[in-house]
């Protein structure tokens, strides 16, 4: 069976499992034992490409499945082959998925240069007890959702001296029929009621990490939006950009929610939130129906999470940069973070912030927005040409503001200097989002090069304003410390003396943006 799977997957805190189990059993449930074996190449090319090839015993039946990532956080390509019953496991055979979109992708990955298939090896297994329940979501277009509670373990053994295991405690919600918004409404309700958090880590990836004994994975960075080749109106443009932002946010948020305190994951999550806030602010006018692109409701939890994560990270990062420079300047030794120790012990962790109900709710809502189909009634979004024209106007406005900020930067109040930095970031992110839209079929490479040159021209100003802001944070921090430790006055004086030169450097860098050719301008 060839399908496009649309589902949410949530991790369940151990202390909430009993409540989730009880709530699920309020309807008719089916209990099934699932014993699966996962296959990959020796160099793990399937999992690296986001694919899963699995042979699973579901009760008494054997089913071979291949899965691959779809075009957004909810979609997955899937093809299942029922192999019937039997005591012995059938042999894995990728050819069973031939002539399907996901099967063709699998075949390409498994071919060597001489067309000889790459051998497959069993990498891991799972032993799961699943409770399933079908639920019709009232008032949501007749949506029917399969709820699946999975409890068990992932086991790896190939090439290891002893088995290693990872516990599984997940709730999956899969749309069987009807409107995707019914799935989203149910996901929001259950995640809020039971403190669940959205996870991007598959069982196959859990096994890969066990095999590699990998506790921390690299942070996920931003990628450009993937716009459809046809039918790109204002709404689909919004969806593509939001999906791009979520593509950076969700994997990092998933790791942090599970307990990671990796600095780069936190940093990249904050960048993703900042990019998303730019999209919410600058793209809102592309669809007149604000009930679909509900920036006013989405932004407050994003702001709260961004600031809370920043409070944890920014002071430590600034001190790391400042201390060596102060030491070189002959400053007396002082630890500006020592007073934060008691507060840190009682402060929220990064995981607490990301698992917060409001933040998880907005993630689920945004995922739903990217997967929503166009309504048959209501106001229409901007047509492609109208959308491009509005984006030209937005870019031009932000460009002029950046240049104007440069002309008067040294005379601006500190608050307005910080606002200039944020506007410059919005200009950069909006430019990165929409640059491909101005690379028309004629002169595509020329347009692409022009966009890259413009974005490159912004970097000196970004660097100057970033350094200026870091020193402003450091100045405020050492001034606070000076009230209890007079040795910090050296740092206060040193950073204060640098303010004028830093502001001048920012002014010059911003003024140079005015000379940069604008890629969005019509010839």
Secondary structure, 3 states (H helix, E strand, C coil): CEEEEEEEEEECCHHHHHHHHHHHCCCCCEEEEEEEEEEECCCCHHHHCCCEEEEEEECCEEEEEEEEECCCCCEEEEEEEEEEECCCCCCCCHHHHCCCHHHHHHHHHCECCCCCECCCEEEEEEEEEEEEEEEECCCCCCCEEEEEEEEEEEEECCCCCCCEEEEEEEEEEEEEECCHHHHHHHHHHHHHHHCCEECCCCHHHHHHHHHHCCCCCCCCCCCCCCCCCCCCCHHHHHHHHHHHHHHHHHHHHHHHHCCCCCHHHHHHHHHHHHHHHHHHHHCHHHECCCCCCCHHHHHHHHHHHHHHHHHHHHHHHHHHHHHHHHHHCCCCCCCCCCCHHHHHHHCCCHHHHHHCHHHHHHHHHHHHHHHCCCCCCCCCECCHHHHHHHHHHHHHHHHHHHHHHHHCHHHCCHHHHHHHHHHHHHHHHHHHHHHHHHCCCCCHHHHHHHHHHHHHHHHHHHHHHHHHHHHHHHHHHHHHHHCCCHHHHHHHHHHHHHHHHHHHHHHHHHHHHCCCCCCCCCC
